[in-house]
């Protein structure tokens, strides 16, 4: 075999063989990855009026009552927008069936009652059978005297969902 052929084979092995080995390794490692459940869409939020008005510190959460929550999702990251008169932005994550998010509100409601920062924390769990309903709690950050209030949400319209095959 001539030295030109030997150099060609070595170059071919390096430039083709090594990338193919890397691709095979990446594909094998990727088999263990699972996409998070999709919760993109519009959710109708229901909070018990009596619970919401029973604590002054939860005044900041009243715009969320009977509102629509639009969730946009990219992997585990979520962006929440609450409709109604006041547009309230939020962000969070989803881990398995558990959702956690924070929503910035008007500071006046939370500050007057307990000196909080006006940020609401949302912790919810998706219904494992349908993933079109969730239940959880809403609480005011930095306000230990204010107990969390329970809520339910139901998926109204899903966006970008694909059926499982």
N, C-alpha and C positions, 0 to 999 in steps of 0.2 A: 504494500500500500504506500502510495507516495505521501509526502509531507503535506501536500495541498489537500488531499482527501482526508487525512487525519485531522488537520485544522478545521476543515469543514464539518466533520462529525462532532468534534468537541464544541464548536460554535453552535451547531444545531442542538446538541444536548443541553447546552447552557441557555440558549435563547428560546427554546421550545419546551424542553423537558422540565426545567425548573419552574416556569410559570404554570405548567399543567399540574405539577406536584402541589404548588401553592394553592391553586384553584380547588383541587381535590381535598386538601386539608381544610380550606374555608367552607366548602360544602358539607364536609363531615361535621365540622364544629357547628354549623348552622342548623343541623337537624334537630338540635335540642332547643332551639329558640321557638317561642310561641308568641304570636301577636296578641296584644291585649284585646279584651272584648270591646266591640264598637258601641259607643253610646252617643255618637253624633246625632244631633237632631233637636227637636223642640219638645220640652218637657213641661207639663202643667204642674205647678207647685201648690200644695195645699198645706196650710198651717192652721192649727186650731186657734180661732179668734180669741177664745177665752184665755188660753195660755199666753198668747202673744201680748195681750193687753194687761195681764196680771202683774207684770214686772216692768217698771219704768225703764230699766236698762235695755229692754228689748225693743224700745221705741225705734231704734235704728233698723230693726228687721221688718217693720210694718210695710215698707214698700214691696217686700217679697211675697206678702200674702196674696193669694189668688193670682200670682203673676206667671208669666211664661219664662222659662229658663232655656236659652239657646246654648247648646254645648257644641263646640268645635273641638275636634280631637286630632292630635298628631302623635301616634304611638301612645305613650303613657301620659303625655302632657295634655291638659285640657284648658280651654278658654271658655268662660261662662259669661253670658250677657243676659241680664234680666230686663224684660220689657216693661211696658207701662209708661207712666208719666216720667219717671226717673230711670234713666239708663244706668244700671249698676254693673260695672265690669268686675270680673273675678278670674282667678286662675287656680289650677290645681293639678292633681295627678290621679291616676287610677292604677291600683295594684290588685290584680285578680278581680274580685267583685267589690272591693272597697274603694270608695272615692273620698278624697279629702281636698277641700278648696278653701280659699279665702276671698271675701268680697269686700271691696272698699265702699263704705256708705258715707252719708253725711255724718260728720263727727258729732253733731249737736245731740243726737239722741243718746248715744252711748256716754259721752262726756258728762252730761248733766246728771246721770244717775250714778256713775261709778268711776269716772275719770278714765275710762277706756280709750282706746285709740280709734274707735269708730270702724273697726274691721270685724266682720263676722266670719266665724269659722263654720264650715259645713263638713260634716262627716256623715257618709251614707254608705249603705250596702245595697247592691243590686239584687233583685230577686233572681236566684240561681236557675229557676225553671224557664223564665221567659226573657230576662234581661230587658224588659220593657217597663219595669216598675222598680222604684227604689224607696227606701225609707231611711231616715236618719235623724240627726239633730243639728240645730243651728244654735250657736252660742256667740257671745260677745267676747272678743279677745281681751285679755288683761282685766277681766272683771270676774273675780272669784265669787262675788256675792250674787251674781246673776246665774240662775240655773238654766241649762240648755232647754230648748223647746223642740219637740218632735215635729217632723214633717213627713209627708208622703209626696212622691212625684210619679207621674205616669207619662210615658212616651206618647206624644201626639203625632209627630211626623219624624220619620228617620231620614237622614240624609247620608248618601254615600255608603249605605249598607250593602253588603253582598251576602247572598244566601250561602250557608255552609253546604258543601257537596259531600 
